[in-house]
């Protein structure tokens, strides 16, 4: 496989990993905000129920799971490291080839 193709594959993989990190970060933020909003809504409903003498319990909509997004974030981190190592190795091989020809 040509060195240029290996280098390009490493760069493309690193870019994909970077996009995955960004997406996981957005999802973690969204899940955190959703959980806070749902908690506030639940607290407000409980206060309203306490004022009228009855408990109000409404189902809470399911939010994205933060745990899953943290795992996705870690997977993207490992992918970025692996692709960075691929780029580094291709660079070293290219440097060796240049040194041999010089």
VOBAPA-184928 format. One record per atom (N, C-alpha, C, O): residue number from 1; residue in three letters; z, x, y. Coordinates in nm, 2 decimals. Each point is the difference from the previous one (the first is absolute). Layout:
N
+-----+-----+--------+--------+--------+
!   n ! res !     up !   east !  north !
+-----+-----+--------+--------+--------+
! NUM ! Ala !      Z !      X !      Y !
...
+-----+-----+--------+--------+--------+
***
This chain:
102
+-----+-----+--------+--------+--------+
!   n ! res !     up !   east !  north !
+-----+-----+--------+--------+--------+
!   1 ! Unk !   0.00 !   0.09 !  -0.12 !
!   1 ! Unk !   0.00 !  -0.09 !   0.12 !
!   1 ! Unk !   0.00 !   0.09 !   0.12 !
!   1 ! Unk !   0.08 !   0.09 !   0.01 !
!   2 ! Unk !  -0.17 !  -0.11 !   0.09 !
!   2 ! Unk !   0.00 !   0.08 !   0.12 !
!   2 ! Unk !   0.13 !  -0.01 !   0.08 !
!   2 ! Unk !   0.06 !  -0.11 !   0.00 !
!   3 ! Unk !  -0.03 !   0.22 !   0.07 !
!   3 ! Unk !   0.12 !   0.00 !   0.07 !
!   3 ! Unk !   0.00 !  -0.10 !   0.11 !
!   3 ! Unk !   0.11 !  -0.06 !   0.03 !
!   4 ! Unk !  -0.22 !   0.04 !   0.04 !
!   4 ! Unk !  -0.01 !  -0.10 !   0.10 !
!   4 ! Unk !   0.03 !  -0.14 !  -0.05 !
!   4 ! Unk !   0.07 !  -0.08 !   0.07 !
!   5 ! Unk !  -0.11 !   0.04 !  -0.19 !
!   5 ! Unk !   0.03 !  -0.13 !  -0.06 !
!   5 ! Unk !   0.15 !  -0.01 !  -0.02 !
!   5 ! Unk !   0.06 !  -0.11 !   0.02 !
!   6 ! Unk !   0.00 !   0.22 !  -0.07 !
!   6 ! Unk !   0.15 !  -0.01 !  -0.03 !
!   6 ! Unk !   0.07 !  -0.01 !   0.14 !
!   6 ! Unk !   0.10 !  -0.08 !   0.01 !
!   7 ! Unk !  -0.14 !   0.15 !   0.09 !
!   7 ! Unk !   0.06 !  -0.01 !   0.13 !
!   7 ! Unk !  -0.01 !  -0.14 !   0.05 !
!   7 ! Unk !   0.10 !  -0.06 !   0.05 !
!   8 ! Unk !  -0.22 !   0.00 !  -0.05 !
!   8 ! Unk !  -0.02 !  -0.13 !   0.05 !
!   8 ! Unk !   0.08 !  -0.11 !  -0.08 !
!   8 ! Unk !   0.05 !  -0.09 !   0.06 !
!   9 ! Unk !  -0.04 !   0.11 !  -0.19 !
!   9 ! Unk !   0.08 !  -0.09 !  -0.08 !
!   9 ! Unk !   0.15 !   0.01 !   0.04 !
!   9 ! Unk !   0.07 !  -0.10 !   0.01 !
!  10 ! Unk !  -0.02 !   0.22 !   0.02 !
!  10 ! Unk !   0.14 !   0.02 !   0.04 !
!  10 ! Unk !   0.02 !  -0.07 !   0.14 !
!  10 ! Unk !   0.10 !  -0.07 !   0.02 !
!  11 ! Unk !  -0.20 !   0.09 !   0.07 !
!  11 ! Unk !   0.01 !  -0.07 !   0.13 !
!  11 ! Unk !   0.00 !  -0.15 !  -0.01 !
!  11 ! Unk !   0.08 !  -0.07 !   0.07 !
!  12 ! Unk !  -0.17 !   0.02 !  -0.15 !
!  12 ! Unk !  -0.01 !  -0.15 !  -0.01 !
!  12 ! Unk !   0.13 !  -0.05 !  -0.07 !
!  12 ! Unk !   0.05 !  -0.11 !   0.05 !
!  13 ! Unk !   0.00 !   0.18 !  -0.15 !
!  13 ! Unk !   0.13 !  -0.05 !  -0.06 !
!  13 ! Unk !   0.11 !   0.01 !   0.10 !
!  13 ! Unk !   0.09 !  -0.09 !   0.00 !
!  14 ! Unk !  -0.08 !   0.19 !   0.08 !
!  14 ! Unk !   0.10 !   0.01 !   0.10 !
!  14 ! Unk !  -0.01 !  -0.11 !   0.10 !
!  14 ! Unk !   0.11 !  -0.06 !   0.04 !
!  15 ! Unk !  -0.23 !   0.03 !   0.00 !
!  15 ! Unk !  -0.02 !  -0.11 !   0.10 !
!  15 ! Unk !   0.05 !  -0.14 !  -0.06 !
!  15 ! Unk !   0.06 !  -0.08 !   0.07 !
!  16 ! Unk !  -0.10 !   0.06 !  -0.20 !
!  16 ! Unk !   0.05 !  -0.12 !  -0.07 !
!  16 ! Unk !   0.15 !  -0.01 !   0.00 !
!  16 ! Unk !   0.06 !  -0.10 !   0.02 !
!  17 ! Unk !   0.00 !   0.21 !  -0.05 !
!  17 ! Unk !   0.15 !   0.01 !  -0.01 !
!  17 ! Unk !   0.06 !  -0.03 !   0.14 !
!  17 ! Unk !   0.10 !  -0.07 !   0.01 !
!  18 ! Unk !  -0.16 !   0.12 !   0.09 !
!  18 ! Unk !   0.05 !  -0.02 !   0.14 !
!  18 ! Unk !  -0.01 !  -0.15 !   0.03 !
!  18 ! Unk !   0.09 !  -0.06 !   0.06 !
!  19 ! Unk !  -0.20 !  -0.01 !  -0.10 !
!  19 ! Unk !  -0.02 !  -0.14 !   0.02 !
!  19 ! Unk !   0.10 !  -0.08 !  -0.08 !
!  19 ! Unk !   0.06 !  -0.10 !   0.05 !
!  20 ! Unk !  -0.03 !   0.14 !  -0.17 !
!  20 ! Unk !   0.10 !  -0.06 !  -0.08 !
!  20 ! Unk !   0.14 !   0.01 !   0.06 !
!  20 ! Unk !   0.08 !  -0.10 !   0.00 !
!  21 ! Unk !  -0.05 !   0.21 !   0.06 !
!  21 ! Unk !   0.13 !   0.02 !   0.07 !
!  21 ! Unk !   0.01 !  -0.09 !   0.12 !
!  21 ! Unk !   0.10 !  -0.07 !   0.02 !
!  22 ! Unk !  -0.21 !   0.06 !   0.06 !
!  22 ! Unk !   0.00 !  -0.09 !   0.11 !
!  22 ! Unk !   0.02 !  -0.15 !  -0.04 !
!  22 ! Unk !   0.08 !  -0.07 !   0.06 !
!  23 ! Unk !  -0.15 !   0.03 !  -0.17 !
!  23 ! Unk !   0.01 !  -0.14 !  -0.05 !
!  23 ! Unk !   0.14 !  -0.03 !  -0.05 !
!  23 ! Unk !   0.06 !  -0.10 !   0.03 !
!  24 ! Unk !   0.00 !   0.19 !  -0.10 !
!  24 ! Unk !   0.14 !  -0.02 !  -0.05 !
!  24 ! Unk !   0.10 !   0.00 !   0.11 !
!  24 ! Unk !   0.09 !  -0.08 !   0.00 !
!  25 ! Unk !  -0.11 !   0.16 !   0.11 !
!  25 ! Unk !   0.08 !  -0.01 !   0.11 !
!  25 ! Unk !  -0.01 !  -0.13 !   0.07 !
!  25 ! Unk !   0.11 !  -0.06 !   0.04 !
!  26 ! Unk !  -0.23 !   0.01 !  -0.02 !
!  26 ! Unk !  -0.02 !  -0.13 !   0.06 !
!  26 ! Unk !   0.07 !  -0.11 !  -0.08 !
!  26 ! Unk !   0.07 !  -0.09 !   0.05 !
!  27 ! Unk !  -0.08 !   0.09 !  -0.18 !
!  27 ! Unk !   0.06 !  -0.10 !  -0.09 !
!  27 ! Unk !   0.15 !   0.01 !   0.00 !
!  27 ! Unk !   0.07 !  -0.10 !   0.00 !
!  28 ! Unk !  -0.02 !   0.22 !   0.01 !
!  28 ! Unk !   0.15 !   0.02 !   0.01 !
!  28 ! Unk !   0.05 !  -0.06 !   0.13 !
!  28 ! Unk !   0.10 !  -0.08 !   0.00 !
!  29 ! Unk !  -0.17 !   0.10 !   0.10 !
!  29 ! Unk !   0.04 !  -0.05 !   0.13 !
!  29 ! Unk !   0.00 !  -0.16 !   0.00 !
!  29 ! Unk !   0.09 !  -0.06 !   0.05 !
!  30 ! Unk !  -0.20 !   0.01 !  -0.10 !
!  30 ! Unk !  -0.02 !  -0.14 !  -0.01 !
!  30 ! Unk !   0.11 !  -0.07 !  -0.08 !
!  30 ! Unk !   0.05 !  -0.10 !   0.03 !
!  31 ! Unk !  -0.02 !   0.16 !  -0.15 !
!  31 ! Unk !   0.10 !  -0.05 !  -0.09 !
!  31 ! Unk !   0.13 !   0.00 !   0.07 !
!  31 ! Unk !   0.08 !  -0.09 !  -0.02 !
!  32 ! Unk !  -0.05 !   0.20 !   0.09 !
!  32 ! Unk !   0.13 !   0.01 !   0.07 !
!  32 ! Unk !   0.02 !  -0.11 !   0.11 !
!  32 ! Unk !   0.10 !  -0.07 !   0.01 !
!  33 ! Unk !  -0.21 !   0.05 !   0.06 !
!  33 ! Unk !   0.00 !  -0.10 !   0.11 !
!  33 ! Unk !   0.02 !  -0.14 !  -0.06 !
!  33 ! Unk !   0.07 !  -0.09 !   0.05 !
!  34 ! Unk !  -0.15 !   0.06 !  -0.16 !
!  34 ! Unk !   0.01 !  -0.13 !  -0.07 !
!  34 ! Unk !   0.14 !  -0.02 !  -0.05 !
!  34 ! Unk !   0.05 !  -0.12 !   0.01 !
!  35 ! Unk !   0.01 !   0.22 !  -0.07 !
!  35 ! Unk !   0.13 !  -0.02 !  -0.05 !
!  35 ! Unk !   0.10 !  -0.03 !   0.11 !
!  35 ! Unk !   0.09 !  -0.09 !  -0.02 !
!  36 ! Unk !  -0.10 !   0.16 !   0.13 !
!  36 ! Unk !   0.09 !  -0.03 !   0.11 !
!  36 ! Unk !  -0.02 !  -0.14 !   0.06 !
!  36 ! Unk !   0.10 !  -0.07 !   0.03 !
!  37 ! Unk !  -0.22 !   0.03 !  -0.02 !
!  37 ! Unk !  -0.03 !  -0.13 !   0.05 !
!  37 ! Unk !   0.05 !  -0.11 !  -0.09 !
!  37 ! Unk !   0.06 !  -0.10 !   0.04 !
!  38 ! Unk !  -0.08 !   0.12 !  -0.17 !
!  38 ! Unk !   0.05 !  -0.10 !  -0.10 !
!  38 ! Unk !   0.15 !   0.00 !   0.00 !
!  38 ! Unk !   0.06 !  -0.11 !  -0.01 !
!  39 ! Unk !   0.01 !   0.22 !   0.03 !
!  39 ! Unk !   0.15 !   0.00 !   0.00 !
!  39 ! Unk !   0.04 !  -0.07 !   0.13 !
!  39 ! Unk !   0.10 !  -0.08 !  -0.01 !
!  40 ! Unk !  -0.16 !   0.10 !   0.12 !
!  40 ! Unk !   0.04 !  -0.07 !   0.12 !
!  40 ! Unk !  -0.02 !  -0.15 !  -0.01 !
!  40 ! Unk !   0.08 !  -0.08 !   0.04 !
!  41 ! Unk !  -0.20 !   0.04 !  -0.10 !
!  41 ! Unk !  -0.02 !  -0.14 !  -0.03 !
!  41 ! Unk !   0.10 !  -0.07 !  -0.09 !
!  41 ! Unk !   0.05 !  -0.11 !   0.03 !
!  42 ! Unk !  -0.01 !   0.19 !  -0.13 !
!  42 ! Unk !   0.10 !  -0.05 !  -0.10 !
!  42 ! Unk !   0.13 !  -0.02 !   0.07 !
!  42 ! Unk !   0.07 !  -0.09 !  -0.02 !
!  43 ! Unk !  -0.03 !   0.19 !   0.10 !
!  43 ! Unk !   0.13 !  -0.01 !   0.07 !
!  43 ! Unk !   0.00 !  -0.11 !   0.10 !
!  43 ! Unk !   0.10 !  -0.07 !   0.01 !
!  44 ! Unk !  -0.21 !   0.04 !   0.06 !
!  44 ! Unk !  -0.01 !  -0.11 !   0.09 !
!  44 ! Unk !   0.01 !  -0.13 !  -0.07 !
!  44 ! Unk !   0.07 !  -0.09 !   0.05 !
!  45 ! Unk !  -0.13 !   0.07 !  -0.17 !
!  45 ! Unk !   0.01 !  -0.12 !  -0.07 !
!  45 ! Unk !   0.14 !  -0.02 !  -0.06 !
!  45 ! Unk !   0.05 !  -0.12 !   0.00 !
!  46 ! Unk !   0.02 !   0.23 !  -0.03 !
!  46 ! Unk !   0.13 !  -0.02 !  -0.05 !
!  46 ! Unk !   0.09 !  -0.04 !   0.11 !
!  46 ! Unk !   0.09 !  -0.08 !  -0.02 !
!  47 ! Unk !  -0.11 !   0.13 !   0.14 !
!  47 ! Unk !   0.08 !  -0.04 !   0.12 !
!  47 ! Unk !  -0.02 !  -0.15 !   0.03 !
!  47 ! Unk !   0.09 !  -0.07 !   0.03 !
!  48 ! Unk !  -0.22 !   0.03 !  -0.04 !
!  48 ! Unk !  -0.03 !  -0.14 !   0.02 !
!  48 ! Unk !   0.07 !  -0.09 !  -0.10 !
!  48 ! Unk !   0.05 !  -0.11 !   0.03 !
!  49 ! Unk !  -0.05 !   0.15 !  -0.15 !
!  49 ! Unk !   0.06 !  -0.07 !  -0.11 !
!  49 ! Unk !   0.15 !  -0.01 !   0.02 !
!  49 ! Unk !   0.07 !  -0.10 !  -0.03 !
!  50 ! Unk !  -0.01 !   0.21 !   0.08 !
!  50 ! Unk !   0.15 !   0.00 !   0.02 !
!  50 ! Unk !   0.03 !  -0.09 !   0.12 !
!  50 ! Unk !   0.11 !  -0.06 !  -0.01 !
!  51 ! Unk !  -0.19 !   0.04 !   0.10 !
!  51 ! Unk !   0.02 !  -0.08 !   0.12 !
!  51 ! Unk !   0.00 !  -0.15 !  -0.04 !
!  51 ! Unk !   0.07 !  -0.08 !   0.05 !
!  52 ! Unk !  -0.16 !   0.05 !  -0.15 !
!  52 ! Unk !  -0.01 !  -0.14 !  -0.04 !
!  52 ! Unk !   0.08 !  -0.03 !  -0.13 !
!  52 ! Unk !   0.01 !  -0.12 !  -0.04 !
!  53 ! Unk !   0.06 !   0.22 !  -0.01 !
!  53 ! Unk !   0.08 !  -0.02 !  -0.12 !
!  53 ! Unk !  -0.07 !   0.01 !  -0.13 !
!  53 ! Unk !   0.06 !  -0.03 !  -0.10 !
!  54 ! Unk !  -0.19 !   0.06 !   0.10 !
!  54 ! Unk !  -0.07 !   0.02 !  -0.13 !
!  54 ! Unk !  -0.07 !   0.13 !   0.00 !
!  54 ! Unk !  -0.04 !   0.06 !   0.10 !
!  55 ! Unk !   0.03 !  -0.01 !  -0.22 !
!  55 ! Unk !  -0.06 !   0.13 !  -0.02 !
!  55 ! Unk !  -0.15 !  -0.02 !  -0.01 !
!  55 ! Unk !  -0.05 !  -0.08 !  -0.07 !
!  56 ! Unk !  -0.03 !   0.16 !   0.15 !
!  56 ! Unk !  -0.14 !   0.00 !  -0.01 !
!  56 ! Unk !  -0.05 !   0.12 !  -0.06 !
!  56 ! Unk !   0.02 !   0.11 !   0.05 !
!  57 ! Unk !  -0.08 !  -0.13 !  -0.17 !
!  57 ! Unk !  -0.06 !   0.12 !  -0.06 !
!  57 ! Unk !  -0.15 !  -0.03 !  -0.02 !
!  57 ! Unk !  -0.04 !  -0.09 !  -0.07 !
!  58 ! Unk !  -0.04 !   0.18 !   0.13 !
!  58 ! Unk !  -0.14 !  -0.01 !  -0.02 !
!  58 ! Unk !  -0.05 !   0.12 !  -0.07 !
!  58 ! Unk !   0.05 !   0.11 !   0.01 !
!  59 ! Unk !  -0.15 !  -0.13 !  -0.09 !
!  59 ! Unk !  -0.06 !   0.11 !  -0.07 !
!  59 ! Unk !  -0.06 !   0.10 !   0.10 !
!  59 ! Unk !  -0.06 !  -0.03 !   0.10 !
!  60 ! Unk !   0.08 !   0.16 !  -0.13 !
!  60 ! Unk !  -0.05 !   0.10 !   0.09 !
!  60 ! Unk !  -0.13 !   0.05 !  -0.06 !
!  60 ! Unk !  -0.01 !   0.03 !  -0.12 !
!  61 ! Unk !  -0.09 !  -0.02 !   0.20 !
!  61 ! Unk !  -0.13 !   0.05 !  -0.04 !
!  61 ! Unk !   0.01 !   0.14 !  -0.05 !
!  61 ! Unk !   0.08 !   0.08 !   0.05 !
!  62 ! Unk !  -0.15 !  -0.05 !  -0.15 !
!  62 ! Unk !   0.00 !   0.14 !  -0.06 !
!  62 ! Unk !  -0.07 !   0.10 !   0.09 !
!  62 ! Unk !  -0.11 !  -0.03 !   0.05 !
!  63 ! Unk !   0.17 !   0.14 !  -0.03 !
!  63 ! Unk !  -0.06 !   0.11 !   0.08 !
!  63 ! Unk !  -0.05 !   0.11 !  -0.08 !
!  63 ! Unk !   0.05 !   0.01 !  -0.12 !
!  64 ! Unk !  -0.13 !   0.07 !   0.17 !
!  64 ! Unk !  -0.04 !   0.12 !  -0.08 !
!  64 ! Unk !   0.12 !   0.08 !  -0.04 !
!  64 ! Unk !   0.09 !   0.02 !   0.08 !
!  65 ! Unk !  -0.09 !   0.04 !  -0.19 !
!  65 ! Unk !   0.12 !   0.08 !  -0.05 !
!  65 ! Unk !  -0.01 !   0.14 !   0.06 !
!  65 ! Unk !  -0.10 !   0.07 !  -0.02 !
!  66 ! Unk !   0.21 !  -0.04 !   0.08 !
!  66 ! Unk !   0.01 !   0.13 !   0.07 !
!  66 ! Unk !   0.00 !   0.11 !  -0.11 !
!  66 ! Unk !  -0.06 !   0.11 !   0.02 !
!  67 ! Unk !   0.12 !  -0.14 !  -0.13 !
!  67 ! Unk !   0.01 !   0.10 !  -0.11 !
!  67 ! Unk !  -0.14 !   0.04 !  -0.05 !
!  67 ! Unk !  -0.02 !   0.12 !  -0.02 !
!  68 ! Unk !  -0.06 !  -0.22 !   0.00 !
!  68 ! Unk !  -0.14 !   0.03 !  -0.04 !
!  68 ! Unk !  -0.08 !   0.09 !   0.10 !
!  68 ! Unk !  -0.07 !   0.09 !  -0.04 !
!  69 ! Unk !   0.09 !  -0.12 !   0.16 !
!  69 ! Unk !  -0.07 !   0.07 !   0.11 !
!  69 ! Unk !   0.06 !   0.14 !   0.01 !
!  69 ! Unk !  -0.08 !   0.10 !   0.03 !
!  70 ! Unk !   0.20 !  -0.08 !  -0.06 !
!  70 ! Unk !   0.06 !   0.14 !   0.00 !
!  70 ! Unk !  -0.06 !   0.08 !  -0.11 !
!  70 ! Unk !  -0.03 !   0.12 !   0.01 !
!  71 ! Unk !   0.01 !  -0.18 !  -0.13 !
!  71 ! Unk !  -0.06 !   0.06 !  -0.11 !
!  71 ! Unk !  -0.15 !   0.04 !   0.04 !
!  71 ! Unk !  -0.04 !   0.11 !  -0.03 !
!  72 ! Unk !  -0.03 !  -0.21 !   0.09 !
!  72 ! Unk !  -0.14 !   0.03 !   0.04 !
!  72 ! Unk !   0.00 !   0.12 !   0.10 !
!  72 ! Unk !  -0.09 !   0.08 !  -0.01 !
!  73 ! Unk !   0.19 !  -0.08 !   0.10 !
!  73 ! Unk !   0.00 !   0.11 !   0.09 !
!  73 ! Unk !   0.02 !   0.14 !  -0.07 !
!  73 ! Unk !  -0.06 !   0.09 !   0.04 !
!  74 ! Unk !   0.15 !  -0.09 !  -0.14 !
!  74 ! Unk !   0.02 !   0.12 !  -0.07 !
!  74 ! Unk !  -0.12 !   0.04 !  -0.08 !
!  74 ! Unk !  -0.03 !   0.12 !  -0.01 !
!  75 ! Unk !  -0.04 !  -0.21 !  -0.05 !
!  75 ! Unk !  -0.12 !   0.03 !  -0.08 !
!  75 ! Unk !  -0.10 !   0.06 !   0.10 !
!  75 ! Unk !  -0.07 !   0.09 !  -0.04 !
!  76 ! Unk !   0.05 !  -0.15 !   0.16 !
!  76 ! Unk !  -0.09 !   0.05 !   0.09 !
!  76 ! Unk !   0.04 !   0.15 !   0.04 !
!  76 ! Unk !  -0.09 !   0.08 !   0.03 !
!  77 ! Unk !   0.22 !  -0.06 !  -0.02 !
!  77 ! Unk !   0.04 !   0.14 !   0.04 !
!  77 ! Unk !  -0.04 !   0.10 !  -0.11 !
!  77 ! Unk !  -0.05 !   0.10 !   0.03 !
!  78 ! Unk !   0.07 !  -0.14 !  -0.16 !
!  78 ! Unk !  -0.04 !   0.09 !  -0.10 !
!  78 ! Unk !  -0.15 !   0.02 !  -0.01 !
!  78 ! Unk !  -0.05 !   0.11 !  -0.02 !
!  79 ! Unk !  -0.03 !  -0.22 !   0.05 !
!  79 ! Unk !  -0.15 !   0.01 !   0.01 !
!  79 ! Unk !  -0.04 !   0.10 !   0.11 !
!  79 ! Unk !  -0.09 !   0.08 !  -0.02 !
!  80 ! Unk !   0.16 !  -0.09 !   0.13 !
!  80 ! Unk !  -0.04 !   0.08 !   0.12 !
!  80 ! Unk !   0.03 !   0.15 !  -0.04 !
!  80 ! Unk !  -0.08 !   0.09 !   0.03 !
!  81 ! Unk !   0.20 !  -0.07 !  -0.09 !
!  81 ! Unk !   0.03 !   0.14 !  -0.04 !
!  81 ! Unk !  -0.10 !   0.06 !  -0.10 !
!  81 ! Unk !  -0.04 !   0.11 !   0.01 !
!  82 ! Unk !   0.00 !  -0.19 !  -0.11 !
!  82 ! Unk !  -0.09 !   0.04 !  -0.10 !
!  82 ! Unk !  -0.14 !   0.04 !   0.06 !
!  82 ! Unk !  -0.06 !   0.10 !  -0.03 !
!  83 ! Unk !   0.02 !  -0.19 !   0.12 !
!  83 ! Unk !  -0.13 !   0.02 !   0.07 !
!  83 ! Unk !   0.00 !   0.12 !   0.09 !
!  83 ! Unk !  -0.09 !   0.07 !   0.02 !
!  84 ! Unk !   0.21 !  -0.05 !   0.05 !
!  84 ! Unk !   0.01 !   0.12 !   0.08 !
!  84 ! Unk !   0.00 !   0.13 !  -0.08 !
!  84 ! Unk !  -0.06 !   0.10 !   0.04 !
!  85 ! Unk !   0.11 !  -0.11 !  -0.16 !
!  85 ! Unk !   0.00 !   0.12 !  -0.09 !
!  85 ! Unk !  -0.15 !   0.02 !  -0.04 !
!  85 ! Unk !  -0.04 !   0.12 !  -0.02 !
!  86 ! Unk !  -0.03 !  -0.22 !  -0.01 !
!  86 ! Unk !  -0.14 !   0.01 !  -0.03 !
!  86 ! Unk !  -0.08 !   0.07 !   0.11 !
!  86 ! Unk !  -0.08 !   0.09 !  -0.03 !
!  87 ! Unk !   0.10 !  -0.14 !   0.15 !
!  87 ! Unk !  -0.06 !   0.06 !   0.12 !
!  87 ! Unk !   0.03 !   0.15 !   0.01 !
!  87 ! Unk !  -0.08 !   0.08 !   0.02 !
!  88 ! Unk !   0.21 !  -0.05 !  -0.04 !
!  88 ! Unk !   0.05 !   0.14 !   0.01 !
!  88 ! Unk !  -0.07 !   0.09 !  -0.10 !
!  88 ! Unk !  -0.04 !   0.11 !   0.03 !
!  89 ! Unk !   0.04 !  -0.16 !  -0.16 !
!  89 ! Unk !  -0.06 !   0.07 !  -0.10 !
!  89 ! Unk !  -0.15 !   0.03 !   0.02 !
!  89 ! Unk !  -0.05 !   0.11 !  -0.02 !
!  90 ! Unk !  -0.02 !  -0.22 !   0.07 !
!  90 ! Unk !  -0.15 !   0.02 !   0.03 !
!  90 ! Unk !  -0.01 !   0.10 !   0.11 !
!  90 ! Unk !  -0.10 !   0.08 !  -0.01 !
!  91 ! Unk !   0.18 !  -0.08 !   0.11 !
!  91 ! Unk !   0.00 !   0.10 !   0.10 !
!  91 ! Unk !   0.02 !   0.14 !  -0.05 !
!  91 ! Unk !  -0.07 !   0.09 !   0.04 !
!  92 ! Unk !   0.17 !  -0.07 !  -0.12 !
!  92 ! Unk !   0.03 !   0.13 !  -0.06 !
!  92 ! Unk !  -0.12 !   0.05 !  -0.09 !
!  92 ! Unk !  -0.04 !   0.12 !   0.01 !
!  93 ! Unk !  -0.02 !  -0.21 !  -0.09 !
!  93 ! Unk !  -0.12 !   0.04 !  -0.08 !
!  93 ! Unk !  -0.11 !   0.04 !   0.09 !
!  93 ! Unk !  -0.07 !   0.10 !  -0.03 !
!  94 ! Unk !   0.04 !  -0.18 !   0.13 !
!  94 ! Unk !  -0.10 !   0.03 !   0.10 !
!  94 ! Unk !   0.02 !   0.14 !   0.06 !
!  94 ! Unk !  -0.09 !   0.08 !   0.02 !
!  95 ! Unk !   0.22 !  -0.06 !   0.02 !
!  95 ! Unk !   0.03 !   0.13 !   0.06 !
!  95 ! Unk !  -0.02 !   0.12 !  -0.09 !
!  95 ! Unk !  -0.05 !   0.10 !   0.04 !
!  96 ! Unk !   0.08 !  -0.12 !  -0.17 !
!  96 ! Unk !  -0.02 !   0.10 !  -0.10 !
!  96 ! Unk !  -0.15 !   0.03 !  -0.02 !
!  96 ! Unk !  -0.04 !   0.11 !  -0.01 !
!  97 ! Unk !  -0.04 !  -0.22 !   0.01 !
!  97 ! Unk !  -0.15 !   0.02 !  -0.02 !
!  97 ! Unk !  -0.05 !   0.07 !   0.12 !
!  97 ! Unk !  -0.09 !   0.09 !  -0.01 !
!  98 ! Unk !   0.13 !  -0.12 !   0.13 !
!  98 ! Unk !  -0.04 !   0.07 !   0.12 !
!  98 ! Unk !   0.04 !   0.15 !   0.00 !
!  98 ! Unk !  -0.08 !   0.09 !   0.03 !
!  99 ! Unk !   0.20 !  -0.06 !  -0.08 !
!  99 ! Unk !   0.05 !   0.14 !  -0.01 !
!  99 ! Unk !  -0.09 !   0.07 !  -0.10 !
!  99 ! Unk !  -0.02 !   0.12 !   0.02 !
! 100 ! Unk !  -0.01 !  -0.18 !  -0.13 !
! 100 ! Unk !  -0.08 !   0.07 !  -0.11 !
! 100 ! Unk !  -0.14 !   0.03 !   0.05 !
! 100 ! Unk !  -0.05 !   0.11 !  -0.02 !
! 101 ! Unk !  -0.01 !  -0.20 !   0.10 !
! 101 ! Unk !  -0.14 !   0.03 !   0.05 !
! 101 ! Unk !   0.00 !   0.09 !   0.12 !
! 101 ! Unk !  -0.10 !   0.07 !   0.02 !
! 102 ! Unk !   0.21 !  -0.05 !   0.05 !
! 102 ! Unk !   0.00 !   0.09 !   0.11 !
! 102 ! Unk !   0.01 !   0.14 !  -0.03 !
! 102 ! Unk !   0.00 !   0.09 !   0.09 !
+-----+-----+--------+--------+--------+
***
